[in-house]
Amino acid sequence: MVIKYLLFEEPLIIEVAGIHARRYLNSRLTLNVERINEGEAGRGAALTPQGKVEALVDVACLSKRSFLVINATGSPELAWEGVIRYKVAERADFNKLEGAQLIHVVAPVPIELSQRAFFSLPKVRLGGEGADLCFRDRGEFEEAIQELGLEVKEVSSEDYFAARVFAGQPALGLDFPELTLFPEVLGFEGYISTNQGCYPGQEVIERVTALGKPPRRIVRFVLTEPVDRDSSKTLFMKGADQAAVKLGEVTRLVTFSEPNKSLELPQVVKGLPIYGFGFGFVKNREFEDLFMGEAPLAVF
């Protein structure tokens, strides 16, 4: 059996330990860290007081007073500053694991491989179940693969992007910029604990969501016709008179000269020719059809 894996090039892995570690993380993130037990994990965001995203993180509980904070994508520097921004007198140590590796392995994950990792975190990343494995030192994963005699295949960055598009998982810093208003982010609700106490940006988030919707939002789309390079940055809606109305901007796009037939597509877009796919911001208004130049998009 061939094991698929994804290597994150510049992950930020922070070990937070001390008697105030849990209290600080609980007040800094949108995640209710108070309810995470040893061996468990959750996901949350570090926000500015204006409700804008500084980091999307996973938090794993190693013990009562020790946690891992993992930022797989986006700027490691911005994420680090975002996580520690309000640390003043708390008795908690924040240690960057500089040489650590973060590997995502597609299920089924061999138990022997998980046991070699510093921490194993169940995670859906490539369209299905899997696990993020943390290794303290670079090269440990490769050594484990060789010693266990496992056959592996690294997932390409293009396939990872396709999986994230079709799963609705835009990455901070890659598919949308840092300091984006959080409710504009696709799937942001999954990062907020409804039983959480106060955290920076909470009032803004509650006010925007109470109004029903933010001024714009991220959408995912596929191109069903070829598109020329000059029109691949702007998203349009065409009215009854065929006049094009600008609705938004493309944040990330992959295109093909011929229809791509190798992607594992969700049912909603099966049967359509795929000339490209990506993410974009659009004004939060009703629309039936979206175009990139003259090329129609399938939004899902």
Backbone as a ProteinNet text record, in pm:
[ID]
protein_1_A
[PRIMARY]
MVIKYLLFEEPLIIEVAGIHARRYLNSRLTLNVERINEGEAGRGAALTPQGKVEALVDVACLSKRSFLVINATGSPELAWEGVIRYKVAERADFNKLEGAQLIHVVAPVPIELSQRAFFSLPKVRLGGEGADLCFRDRGEFEEAIQELGLEVKEVSSEDYFAARVFAGQPALGLDFPELTLFPEVLGFEGYISTNQGCYPGQEVIERVTALGKPPRRIVRFVLTEPVDRDSSKTLFMKGADQAAVKLGEVTRLVTFSEPNKSLELPQVVKGLPIYGFGFGFVKNREFEDLFMGEAPLAVF
[TERTIARY]
84	0	87.8	55.3	129.6	64.9	143.9	94.5	119.2	12.9	26.3	55.4	144.3	174.8	200.9	187.7	210.6	305.9	414.4	514.2	491.6	469.8	455.7	595.4	624.5	759.5	797	708.2	742.5	631.9	607.1	504	556.4	465	499.6	442.4	529.9	487	540.3	448.9	485.4	446.8	540.3	510	484.9	364.8	326.3	309.9	386.9	384.5	389.1	321.2	321.7	183.5	175.1	47.9	-58	-15.1	-111.5	-126.3	-70.1	-74.5	-217.6	-296.5	-434.4	-516.2	-499.7	-576.6	-543.7	-414.7	-376.3	-432.3	-413.8	-461.5	-613.5	-682.1	-827.9	-875.9	-801.7	-841.8	-789	-691	-632.6	-700.3	-746.9	-798.5	-951.3	-1008.8	-1153.5	-1195.1	-1100	-1123.9	-1138.5	-1232.9	-1248.8	-1146.5	-1027.9	-918.3	-946.5	-1030.7	-1063.1	-1123.8	-1184.5	-1253.7	-1171.8	-1046.9	-962.1	-884.1	-900.8	-832.2	-703.4	-622.4	-496.3	-520.4	-442.5	-455.8	-558.8	-632.7	-733.7	-681.3	-754.9	-713.4	-835.9	-817.7	-922.6	-858.8	-941.4	-887.8	-950	-871.5	-917.9	-839.5	-869.3	-804.2	-756.6	-645.8	-599.6	-642.4	-719.4	-776	-722.9	-731.8	-707	-833.1	-824.8	-946.3	-1052.4	-1010.3	-1104.9	-1165.6	-1134.6	-1192.9	-1125.3	-999.8	-926.9	-830.6	-807.3	-733.6	-582.8	-518.8	-372.8	-317.1	-392.2	-345.6	-462.7	-457.3	-547.9	-464.1	-501.9	-415.9	-493	-418.1	-466.3	-399.7	-474.7	-420.9	-436.6	-323.7	-324.5	-280.2	-351.6	-319.9	-226.8	-104	-8.1	-25.3	-57	-81.9	-163.4	-190.5	-273.4	-216	-82.8	-17.2	73	50.1	136.9	55.2	81.5	5.3	97.5	52.1	113.6	18.3	71.3	-4.9	57.8	-21.9	31.9	-31.8	52	7.4	72.8	-6	49.7	73.6	-8.7	3.2	-0.7	35	39.5	177.1	192.5	320.7	352.9	463.3	499.5	526.5	586.2	617.7	490.5	393.4	268.6	191.7	192.8	122.6	186.2	319.1	388.9	353.2	361	327.3	181.3	94.6	-47.1	-75.7	-9	-34.1	16.7	135.5	195.4	163.6	82.1	63	25.6	-58.4	-108.8	-44.9	69	140.5	214.4	181.9	245	311.7	231.1	288.2	248.4	187.7	145.4	266.2	247.6	352.8	337.9	382.7	376.9	494.7	560.7	674.1	628.2	672.9	640.3	769.2	776.3	897.9	871.3	934	923.3	1005.4	944	1016.7	1076	1194.1	1252.7	1277.2	1327.3	1363.2	1254.9	1135.2	1028.7	972.6	922.4	855.3	706.7	626.1	482.8	448	398	364.4	218	143.7	7.6	10	-44.6	-51	-196.4	-227.4	-363.8	-395.5	-516.2	-558.3	-562.5	-536.6	-507.8	-362.3	-343.2	-210.3	-155.5	-41.4	14.3	39.2	-2.2	14.3	162	247.2	390	447.1	393.4	440.4	390.8	264.9	210.9	288.6	332.1	403.6	542.1	596	726.9	716.5	596.8	577.6	572	609.9	600.3	453.9	369.5	225.6	153.6	38.2	-43.8	-180.6	-222.1	-347	-437.7	-551.9	-644	-684.8	-681.6	-707.7	-757.2	-856.7	-904.4	-837.4	-753.5	-684.4	-694.9	-689.2	-682	-808.7	-921.8	-1049.6	-1094.3	-1022.2	-1058.9	-984.3	-1006.2	-944.3	-793.3	-724.4	-579.9	-530.7	-400.5	-344.4	-224.6	-212.5	-92	3.9	123.8	225.5	333.4	362.5	466.9	591.9	702.8	832.2	922.4	997.4	1079.2	1195.7	1248.6	1366.2	1342.4	1398.3	1388.8	1462.7	1404.7	1466.2	1408.7	1337.5	1281.5	1176.5	1097.3	993.8	1057.2	1159.2	1226.2	1292.1	1351.9	1414.1	1309.4	1194.3	1088.2	1035.7	1019.6	971.9	1066.5	1195.5	1294.7	1298.7	1300.1	1310.7	1187.2	1069.3	945	917.6	998.1	981.3	852	809.5	683.4	705.2	609.7	611.9	527.1	587	518.2	520.2	426.8	419.8	383.8	466.9	441.3	334.5	238.3	131.2	184.7	156.4	204.7	128.1	187.4	121.6	-5.4	-7.7	-127.6	-241.6	-211.4	-315.2	-367	-277.1	-319.4	-411.1	-377.2	-462	-598.7	-601.9	-729.2	-813.2	-750.8	-824.1	-882.1	-806.7	-855.7	-970.6	-960.9	-1070.3	-1198.3	-1190.1	-1310.3	-1362.4	-1274.5	-1319	-1361.3	-1342.9	-1378.5	-1287.8	-1155.6	-1058.9	-952.7	-987	-885.3	-777.7	-653.4	-540.5	-500.8	-484.3	-443.3	-306.3	-294.7	-168.5	-144	-220.6	-208	-330.5	-448.7	-572.6	-649.8	-617.2	-671.8	-569.5	-563.6	-456.5	-477.7	-364.4	-374.3	-451	-504.8	-581	-708.3	-766.8	-899.1	-1004.2	-1114.3	-1222.5	-1270.2	-1272	-1292.5	-1423	-1538.5	-1662.1	-1662.2	-1564.7	-1556	-1494.8	-1432.3	-1358.2	-1451.5	-1436.6	-1517.7	-1495.7	-1604	-1595	-1544.6	-1549.1	-1494.4	-1568	-1696.3	-1774.6	-1709.6	-1638.9	-1575.8	-1460.7	-1417.7	-1306.8	-1352.9	-1482.4	-1533.2	-1612.1	-1574.5	-1648.7	-1768.1	-1886.3	-2006.4	-2014.7	-1941.3	-1943.4	-1813.9	-1746.3	-1619.5	-1641.3	-1544.7	-1548.9	-1501.3	-1450.7	-1408.2	-1273.9	-1257.8	-1131.4	-1125.1	-1008.5	-997.7	-1076.5	-1154.1	-1232.4	-1370.5	-1404.2	-1532.1	-1651.6	-1647.2	-1760.3	-1784.8	-1675.2	-1688.6	-1750.9	-1702.5	-1753.9	-1903.1	-1942.7	-2083.7	-2170.3	-2117.3	-2195.2	-2215.4	-2108	-2117.8	-2210.4	-2195.6	-2280.2	-2425.5	-2448.2	-2585.4	-2655.9	-2579.2	-2637.3	-2670.9	-2626.2	-2661.9	-2547.4	-2466.6	-2356.3	-2258.4	-2129.8	-2029.8	-2042.9	-1970.8	-1983.6	-1933.3	-1846.5	-1797.6	-1768.4	-1740.8	-1713.1	-1626.4	-1562	-1482.5	-1573.6	-1552.6	-1621.2	-1516.7	-1554.6	-1471	-1541.1	-1464.4	-1525.2	-1439.6	-1501.3	-1427.2	-1460.1	-1362	-1379.8	-1431.8	-1540.2	-1596	-1564.6	-1491.5	-1443	-1304.5	-1222.6	-1090.9	-1105.7	-1005.8	-1006.7	-872.7	-876.1	-749.9	-689.7	-556.2	-483.8	-529.5	-565	-601.1	-728.9	-815.6	-943.2	-948.4	-830.4	-827.2	-809.8	-835.9	-821.3	-952.8	-1053.7	-1176.7	-1297	-1391.4	-1513.8	-1630.9	-1715.5	-1826.7	-1959.4	-2065.1	-2201.3	-2258.7	-2330.7	-2391.3	-2541	-2589.5	-2731.5	-2811.2	-2940.1	-3028.6	-2987.6	-2929.7	-2885.8	-2744.7	-2689.4	-2555.6	-2444.7	-2480	-2377.4	-2305.2	-2173.4	-2094.1	-2081.6	-2112	-2100.5	-1991.2	-1890.4	-1780.1	-1828.9	-1802	-1843.5	-1726.3	-1607.9	-1497.4	-1368	-1273.2	-1138.8	-1102.1	-1021.1	-965.6	-847	-841.2	-726.7	-624.6	-671.1	-576.5	-643.9	-567	-625.6	-524.2	-570	-492.1	-570.7	-506.2	-575.5	-507.5	-584.4	-534.2	-568.6	-481.6	-510.1	-610.9	-617	-713.4	-790.3	-913.9	-990.6	-916.2	-912.4	-844.5	-942.2	-902.4	-990.1	-937.4	-826.5	-764	-802.4	-872.7	-906.4	-1022.9	-1017.1	-1129.6	-1229.3	-1336.9	-1429.4	-1550.2	-1604.7	-1728.3	-1845.7	-1950.6	-2065.2	-2124.4	-2117.5	-2182.9	-2122.1	-1996.5	-1934.4	-1895.6	-1935.7	-1905.3	-1979.5	-1913.9	-1974.9	-1940.7	-1882.9	-1844.8	-1698.8	-1666.3	-1524.3	-1455	-1335.8	-1264.9	-1140.7	-1145.9	-1031.9	-954.7	-998.7	-930.1	-1016.6	-957.3	-1031	-958.6	-1030.4	-965.3	-1059.2	-1008.3	-1083.6	-1090	-1194.2	-1203.4	-1294	-1280.9	-1371.2	-1481.1	-1604.3	-1713.8	-1794.1	-1857.4	-1947.6	-2062.8	-2103.4	-2204.3	-2343.8	-2378	-2508.5	-2558.6	-2685.5	-2742.7	-2695.7	-2655.8	-2622.6	-2646.8	-2684.1	-2710.5	-2591.8	-2528.3	-2417.7	-2297.1	-2180.2	-2056.2	-1964.1	-1891.9	-1805.9	-1666.7	-1569.4	-1435.3	-1409.4	-1422.4	-1424.4	-1549.9	-1536.2	-1651.2	-1672.2	-1581	-1587.3	-1678.9	-1780	-1868.2	-1799.1	-1835.8	-1782	-1890.5	-1852.1	-1941.5	-1900.3	-1986.7	-1959.6	-2026.9	-1953.6	-2011.2	-1955.9
-119.3	0	124.8	218.8	344.5	447.1	508.6	607.2	746.9	824.2	961.5	1054.6	1150.3	1246.4	1384.4	1483.9	1623.3	1683.4	1744.5	1807.3	1957.9	2014.8	2159.9	2220.9	2317.7	2371.8	2459.1	2549.1	2643	2648.3	2538.9	2543.9	2616.6	2673.8	2730.5	2637.6	2580.4	2491.9	2550.8	2589.9	2653.6	2561.1	2538.8	2465.8	2569.6	2567.2	2662.4	2584.4	2621.6	2545.7	2639.8	2601.8	2681	2681.3	2731.4	2725.6	2816.2	2915.1	3004.4	2976	2866.9	2837.3	2822.3	2744.2	2720.8	2849.8	2924.9	3048.3	3149.1	3162.9	3260.9	3223.3	3097.3	3054.2	3067	3040.2	3048.8	3192.6	3289	3429.3	3492.1	3427.5	3483.9	3433.4	3309.2	3244.8	3234.7	3205.1	3185.4	3045.1	2966.9	2829.3	2822.7	2741.3	2720.9	2617	2665.7	2578	2513.4	2575.8	2520.9	2381.9	2349.8	2220.9	2115.9	2145.6	2048.9	1967.4	1837.9	1748.2	1694.8	1631.2	1574.9	1476.6	1494.2	1408.9	1457.9	1563.6	1619.4	1746.2	1792.3	1912.3	1984.2	2107.5	2187.3	2292.8	2366.5	2470.7	2604.7	2709.5	2842.9	2945.9	3071.6	3181.7	3285.2	3350.9	3468.2	3589.7	3679	3793.9	3924.7	4029.6	4164.3	4213.2	4321.7	4376.1	4415.4	4436.2	4470.7	4347.2	4227.7	4104.9	4053.1	4093.1	4048	3935.2	3845.2	3721.3	3745.7	3703.3	3703	3562.1	3462.9	3324.7	3229.1	3119.1	3006.4	2892.6	2838.4	2742.3	2620.3	2513.2	2396.5	2400	2365.5	2361.6	2219.7	2158.6	2022.3	2024.8	1953.8	1948.7	1830.9	1862	1757.2	1711.2	1806.4	1776.2	1891.3	1888.2	1991.5	2130.6	2141.5	2272.3	2284.3	2204	2206.8	2185.9	2270.8	2268.3	2288.1	2237.6	2270.9	2362.1	2471.4	2559.2	2548.1	2503.5	2469.2	2557.2	2626.3	2708.2	2651.3	2583.4	2512.3	2602.5	2705.9	2791.5	2937.8	3024.6	3166.1	3206	3330.5	3382.8	3333.8	3259.1	3214.9	3332.6	3440.1	3556.8	3624.5	3644.9	3708.8	3621.4	3490.7	3399.3	3401.5	3402	3406.7	3533.6	3647.3	3774.3	3776.1	3717.4	3714.9	3633	3518.3	3429.1	3490.1	3551.9	3600.7	3748.7	3811.2	3956.4	4009	3937.1	3988.3	3921	3856.1	3795.4	3906.6	3924	4028.6	3964.6	3926.1	3872	3727.3	3663.6	3524.6	3434	3337.9	3239.5	3125.1	3152.9	3054.7	3080.3	2974.8	2984.5	2949.5	3029.5	3007.7	2971.1	2848.4	2798.8	2754.8	2822.1	2779.9	2652.6	2551.3	2428.8	2448	2511.5	2558.5	2447.6	2334.4	2229.5	2125.8	2151.5	2050.7	2034.7	1917.6	1886.1	1866.2	1910.7	1883.3	1810.8	1688.6	1603.4	1564.6	1579.3	1526	1394	1290.5	1157.4	1120.4	1076.4	1037.8	901.9	889	763	650	525.5	485.3	514.3	572.8	608.1	491.4	434.2	321.2	359.4	273.8	300.5	318.3	235.1	243.2	379.7	440.8	572.1	680.2	669.7	765.8	762.9	644.3	630.5	693.6	710.7	775.8	928	981.4	1126.9	1179.4	1305.7	1374.3	1391	1420.1	1431	1399	1331.6	1296.5	1360.9	1435.6	1510.7	1470.9	1403.2	1369.4	1495.4	1490.5	1611.2	1574.6	1649.3	1634.8	1743.8	1704.6	1803.9	1773.9	1649.4	1614.5	1544.8	1598.7	1544.3	1422.7	1385.9	1270	1270.3	1164.8	1155.4	1137.3	1178.2	1164.9	1214.3	1240.1	1289.7	1378.3	1483.8	1566.1	1506.5	1473.5	1417.6	1521.6	1547	1642.6	1565.7	1600.4	1542.7	1655	1630.3	1735.6	1777.4	1686.4	1716.4	1678.3	1760.5	1732.1	1602	1522.8	1396.4	1277.9	1302.3	1191	1115.2	1187.6	1122.6	1031	1081.8	1001.3	877.8	895.7	781.9	677.4	724	631.5	554.4	623.5	558.7	446.8	477	376.4	258.1	288.2	179.9	91.6	150	72.2	7.1	41.6	-16.7	24.3	149.8	197.3	257.5	234.5	294.5	421.2	535.1	662.9	740.3	836.4	927.2	1065.8	1164.6	1301.5	1365.9	1430.6	1499.8	1633.5	1665.1	1789.5	1908.4	2026.3	2147.2	2175.5	2139.9	2160.7	2071.5	1945.3	1853.8	1896.3	1948.3	1996.6	2116.9	2208.1	2324.7	2281.2	2185.8	2136.3	2076.2	1998.7	1936.3	2041.9	2148	2253	2331.4	2356.1	2425.3	2344.2	2217.3	2134.7	2101.8	2111.5	2090.3	2221	2334.4	2464	2503.9	2483.8	2514	2611.2	2740.5	2837	2854.4	2875.5	2887.9	3033.5	3073.7	3208.9	3237.9	3351.3	3391	3334.4	3231	3171	3201.8	3178.5	3194.7	3319.7	3376.3	3505.3	3571.5	3705.2	3774	3775.3	3787.3	3808.9	3938.4	3948.9	4066.2	4085.4	3972.8	3973.1	3964.7	4037.7	4030.2	3885.4	3830.5	3687.3	3634.8	3701.1	3646.3	3640.1	3701.2	3691.5	3559.5	3487.5	3366.6	3246.8	3169.6	3050.6	2952.1	2911.8	2814.2	2869.1	3002	3060.5	3010.9	2973	2928.9	2810.7	2727.1	2609.9	2641.5	2768	2808.6	2880.4	2897.1	2972.8	2882.7	2883.2	2808.3	2891.9	2834.7	2909.1	2929.2	2847.2	2859.5	2922.1	2996.8	3058.9	3187.7	3221.6	3348.7	3461.2	3566.9	3683.6	3659.3	3713.6	3709.1	3833.6	3878.2	3997.4	3979.1	4079.9	4075.2	4016.3	3967.5	3898.9	3989.4	4113.2	4203.3	4229.2	4246.4	4270.2	4149.3	4029.5	3906.7	3892.1	3913.3	3898	4003.7	4125.2	4231.1	4202.7	4160.9	4132.2	4014.2	3907.1	3789.1	3817.3	3905.6	3940	4017.1	4092.6	4167.5	4076.8	3952.1	3856.2	3816.7	3914.7	3881.5	3997.9	3968	4073.3	4136.1	4244.7	4311.1	4229.2	4133	4045.8	3908.8	3811.9	3677.2	3603.3	3497.7	3412.9	3309.3	3287	3178.5	3087.5	2964.8	2871.4	2843.8	2823.5	2809.3	2719.7	2670.6	2602.7	2673.4	2680.8	2734.7	2624.2	2650.3	2548	2576.4	2685.1	2718.2	2779.6	2776.7	2840.7	2990.3	3048.8	3192.6	3251.6	3372	3436.2	3502.1	3517.7	3566.2	3705.7	3791.1	3929.5	3939.4	3839.3	3846.7	3751.6	3705.5	3604.8	3663.8	3793.2	3855.9	3909.5	3923.6	3989.3	3898.4	3904.2	3825.8	3917.9	3873.7	3955.9	3884	3962.4	3913.5	3981.3	3907.5	3964.7	3978.9	4099.8	4126.1	4082.1	4109.4	4069.9	4136.2	4256.7	4326.3	4287.2	4183.2	4131.6	4228.5	4336.2	4427	4361.4	4367.4	4303.5	4395.4	4342.1	4416.3	4349.8	4426.3	4370.9	4333.9	4208.1	4160.6	4136.3	4112.5	4082.2	4051.1	3997.9	3969.9	3824.8	3768.9	3634.8	3644.4	3558.5	3558	3451.7	3340.1	3237.5	3152.3	3115	3045.5	2950.7	2832.1	2737.3	2710	2720.9	2699.5	2589.6	2530.9	2426.7	2464.5	2426.7	2453	2353.4	2234.8	2131.1	2091.5	2042.6	2003.1	1900.7	1923	1831.8	1722.1	1597.6	1484.9	1398.4	1440.8	1357.5	1396.5	1509.6	1556.2	1476.6	1456.8	1393.5	1502.9	1512.3	1624.5	1590.5	1688.6	1665.5	1647.7	1586.3	1553.9	1678	1793.4	1913.7	1963.4	1928.7	1974.8	1860.2	1739.8	1626.9	1641.9	1601.6	1611.8	1741	1837.1	1963.6	1958.7	2020.5	2032	2128.9	2093.7	2175.8	2236.6	2366.4	2437.8	2515.4	2509.2	2577.8	2580.7	2621.8	2630.2	2728.2	2778.9	2872.9	2932.7	3036.2	3112.7	3257.8	3327.8	3470.7	3537.8	3669.2	3749.5	3806.1	3804.2	3869	3953.9	4057.8	4137.1	4047.9	4061.7	3972.7	4017	3978.8	4010.5	3889.9	3889.6	3776.4	3778.2	3661.3	3648.4	3503.8	3486.5	3352.1	3298.7	3384.5	3340.8	3429.3	3368.8	3441.5	3410.7	3513.8	3498.5	3553.1	3499.1	3553	3589.7	3719.2	3756.9	3701.3	3622.8	3559	3416.5	3367.9	3228.5	3213.2	3126.3	3102.6	3021	3046.4	2973.7	2891	2779.4	2702.5	2729.5	2798.8	2834.8	2731.9	2683.1	2579.5	2594.4
0	0	0	-88.7	-97.3	-4.5	80.6	176.9	121.6	105.7	57.5	175.5	150.4	256.2	198.5	283.7	246.6	347.4	297.6	383.3	385.2	503	515.9	527.8	441.1	431.9	551.7	592.7	701	806.8	874	978.2	1101.8	1176.9	1307.1	1413.4	1493.8	1602.4	1732.6	1819.3	1945.8	2060.7	2151.2	2273.8	2383.5	2440.8	2544.7	2674.7	2776.5	2902.1	3021.3	3128.8	3250.8	3314.7	3437.7	3509.8	3447.3	3367.9	3303.3	3153.5	3105.3	2961.9	2912.1	2981.7	2939.8	2946.7	3055.6	3072.7	2963.4	2931.2	2828.9	2692.6	2651.6	2519.7	2510.4	2619.2	2618.7	2597.6	2651.2	2636.8	2508.4	2443.7	2321.3	2195.4	2196.8	2076.1	2079.3	1962.5	1952.4	1995	2040.8	2083.1	2235.1	2282.8	2426.9	2473.2	2506.4	2546.8	2682.3	2762.3	2894.3	2884.5	2773.8	2759.8	2683.6	2652.9	2583.1	2685.8	2679.4	2772.2	2711.7	2794.4	2748.6	2633.2	2524.7	2407.3	2307.2	2343.9	2254.5	2187	2085.3	2012	1957.9	1920.1	1858.2	1769.6	1695.7	1608.9	1644.1	1627.4	1659.2	1581.4	1607.7	1537.5	1637	1602.1	1675.2	1594.5	1656.4	1587.2	1644.6	1563.7	1613.3	1684	1760.2	1822.6	1720.3	1593.1	1486.9	1420.2	1472.3	1419	1294.2	1270.6	1152.1	1187.7	1091.9	1117.9	1120.5	1228.7	1235.4	1219.5	1264.1	1252.3	1267.1	1192.2	1209.8	1265.6	1380	1448	1495.2	1514.8	1587.9	1724.8	1828.5	1964.4	2016.8	2052.5	2105.3	2251.2	2335.6	2478.3	2506.2	2549.7	2583.6	2727.9	2815.5	2956.5	3013.5	3142.6	3204.3	3184.9	3177.9	3168.5	3046.4	2945.7	2827.6	2700.4	2600	2476.2	2356	2241.6	2112.7	2037.5	1982	1893.8	1755.7	1657.9	1525.2	1419.1	1343.2	1230.8	1105.1	1021	906.1	785.5	766.7	649.3	690.8	597.6	628.7	678.7	717.4	763	903.7	922.1	1057.5	1150.6	1095.8	1179	1229.2	1138.4	1178.4	1277.7	1254.3	1344.7	1483.9	1489.1	1617.6	1694	1625.2	1689.8	1734.3	1652	1686.9	1810.8	1823.3	1937.7	2067.9	2064.9	2189.8	2217.1	2132.4	2138.2	2276.7	2350.1	2477.1	2598.3	2574.3	2687.8	2764.1	2890.7	2971.6	3094.2	3190.3	3314.9	3337.9	3237.5	3254.9	3280.1	3367.9	3394.5	3294.8	3174.5	3065.4	2972.5	2932.2	2840.4	2699.7	2602.5	2461.8	2388.7	2339.7	2277.2	2133.5	2038.4	1898.1	1879.3	1821	1788	1648.7	1644.1	1518.5	1416.9	1461.1	1366.1	1343.8	1393.8	1388.4	1247.9	1218.4	1092.4	1117.8	1020.7	1023.6	895	908.7	794.4	804.8	693.4	691.5	615.8	678	617.3	594.4	474	438.9	500	554	616.1	512.2	556.2	693.9	731.6	848.8	897.5	978.8	938.3	1014.8	1160.6	1251.6	1394.5	1428.4	1366.8	1396.6	1359.9	1251.9	1210.3	1306.8	1348.7	1444.9	1575.6	1615.8	1742.1	1737.6	1617.9	1602.8	1616.6	1600.3	1602.8	1745.4	1761.7	1889.6	1927.8	1828.2	1850.6	1720.9	1731.9	1616.2	1632.1	1529.2	1535.9	1419.4	1445.3	1336.3	1260.6	1127.2	1048.8	910.4	861.4	724.2	640.5	545.8	462.9	314.1	274.7	132.5	86.9	129.9	87.4	165	269.3	348.8	480.8	559.4	690.6	677.9	781.8	786.3	920.6	930.4	1056.1	1027.6	1108	1107.4	1209.7	1166	1254.3	1280.1	1406.8	1444	1485.1	1422.4	1457.5	1506.9	1614.9	1675	1585.6	1506.2	1424.8	1279.4	1189.8	1046.7	1016.7	931.5	894.5	970.1	1080.8	1157.3	1077.7	999.3	919.5	815.6	745.8	644.5	706.5	822.5	890.9	929.2	978.2	1017.6	896.6	784.3	662	619.3	621.7	579.8	675.8	805.3	903.9	904.5	877.9	878.2	743	642.6	509.7	441.9	460.9	404.9	265.9	176.8	43.2	47.6	11.6	25.7	-105.3	-116.2	-230.8	-179.5	-214.2	-169.2	-256.7	-195.4	-266.5	-318.2	-444.7	-503.6	-447.3	-457	-408.6	-488.1	-618.5	-700.9	-655.1	-625.9	-578	-440.7	-357.2	-225	-240.4	-329.9	-352.6	-403.6	-499.8	-551.8	-439.9	-352.5	-241.8	-149.1	-124	-35.5	-98.6	-229.5	-298.1	-287.2	-322.6	-326.6	-186.5	-84.7	53.3	119.2	49.2	107.1	220.8	203.8	308.9	257.9	241.8	198.7	305.2	260.9	352.6	369.7	493.4	526.7	465.8	396.9	337	199.8	162.1	29.1	-55.9	-0.9	-76.1	-33.9	78.5	119	210.7	210.3	283.1	433.2	506.1	649.1	676.1	796.5	840.6	758.6	715.1	653.5	764.2	750.1	848.4	858.4	979	996.5	935.3	953.4	895.2	741.9	675.6	529.9	485.4	578.7	545.4	535.2	428	406.5	521	587.8	695.5	827.1	844.9	968.2	1092.8	1077	1193.9	1264.6	1189.5	1248.8	1341.7	1344.3	1429.8	1556.1	1573.4	1686.4	1780.1	1907.1	2008.3	2053.5	2047	2086.9	2237.8	2312.8	2459.1	2510.3	2424	2459.3	2537.9	2623.4	2694.8	2605.1	2663.1	2585.5	2517.2	2398.3	2324.6	2235.8	2196.3	2110.5	1980.9	1945.4	1822.5	1837.6	1957.9	1977.4	1947.2	1993.6	1973	1824.4	1748.9	1604.6	1536.7	1570.3	1509.7	1538.4	1662.5	1699.1	1630.8	1617.1	1553	1404.4	1336.6	1192.6	1166.5	1244.9	1223.7	1260.3	1360.1	1398.3	1287.2	1208.5	1096.6	979.1	984.8	880.4	790.9	744.5	656	646.3	621.8	604.3	465.4	439.5	309.8	192.2	216.1	109.4	168.2	82	130.2	29.4	75.9	-12.6	-78.5	-208	-277.6	-342	-364	-439.9	-571.2	-676.8	-808.4	-897.2	-1004.8	-1111.8	-1242.5	-1330.8	-1465.8	-1555	-1626	-1715.1	-1861.9	-1885.9	-2020.2	-2005.4	-2113.4	-2104.1	-2078.7	-2016.8	-1989.4	-2031	-2087.2	-2123.7	-2001.1	-2000.4	-1884.2	-1840.6	-1937.5	-1905.3	-1822.4	-1829.6	-1757.4	-1638.9	-1593.1	-1487.6	-1347.6	-1330.8	-1199.7	-1143.6	-1228.6	-1187	-1205.6	-1112.2	-1118.5	-1151.4	-1244.6	-1291.6	-1276.9	-1268.5	-1283.2	-1406.8	-1489.7	-1609.6	-1589.1	-1611.2	-1595.1	-1716	-1711.8	-1822.7	-1952.7	-1943.2	-2064.4	-2104.5	-2037.9	-2063	-2022.3	-1953.6	-1904	-1786.3	-1787.6	-1683.2	-1562.4	-1445	-1320.3	-1236.8	-1200	-1122	-982.5	-944.8	-812.7	-718.8	-773.4	-683.7	-754.8	-676.3	-724.8	-698.4	-789.4	-770.9	-676	-576.5	-485.5	-523.1	-579.4	-624.6	-730.1	-834.2	-948.8	-1010.2	-1046.4	-1126.5	-1253.8	-1370.6	-1497.7	-1578.6	-1671.3	-1760.6	-1904.5	-1998.4	-2139.7	-2194.9	-2134.9	-2171.9	-2045.8	-2061.7	-1942.2	-1857.9	-1729	-1638.3	-1595.3	-1616.2	-1585	-1470.8	-1408.3	-1306	-1163.9	-1148.8	-1015	-956.6	-824.8	-755.2	-720.7	-798.1	-786.8	-700.4	-630.4	-556.2	-651.5	-604	-688.3	-755.3	-687.7	-738.5	-868.9	-896.8	-1021	-1113.6	-1081.4	-1169.5	-1300.8	-1408.9	-1540	-1611.9	-1540	-1601.2	-1646.2	-1760.3	-1797.7	-1702.3	-1655.7	-1558.5	-1624	-1649.7	-1706.7	-1599.8	-1478	-1370	-1245.8	-1135.6	-1009.9	-918.6	-819.5	-729.2	-627.1	-560.8	-461.9	-504.8	-459.3	-484.7	-383.9	-370.7	-288.8	-377.7	-330.9	-403.2	-304.4	-357.7	-275.7	-231.9	-109	-53.4	-97	-217.5	-273	-350.7	-384.1	-456.1	-601.7	-650.5	-792.8	-834.2	-959.4	-1010.5	-1088.8	-1167.5	-1252	-1228.1	-1229.1	-1210	-1327.3	-1373	-1489.8	-1460	-1533.3	-1537.3	-1682.3	-1714.7	-1855	-1917.2	-2023.9	-2088.2	-2039.2	-1955.7	-1913	-1792	-1799.4	-1684.5	-1576.7	-1450.6	-1337.6	-1271	-1214.7	-1130.1	-986.3	-913.1	-774.1	-683.2	-585.4	-497.6	-357.6
[MASK]
++++++++++++++++++++++++++++++++++++++++++++++++++++++++++++++++++++++++++++++++++++++++++++++++++++++++++++++++++++++++++++++++++++++++++++++++++++++++++++++++++++++++++++++++++++++++++++++++++++++++++++++++++++++++++++++++++++++++++++++++++++++++++++++++++++++++++++++++++++++++++++++++++++++++++++

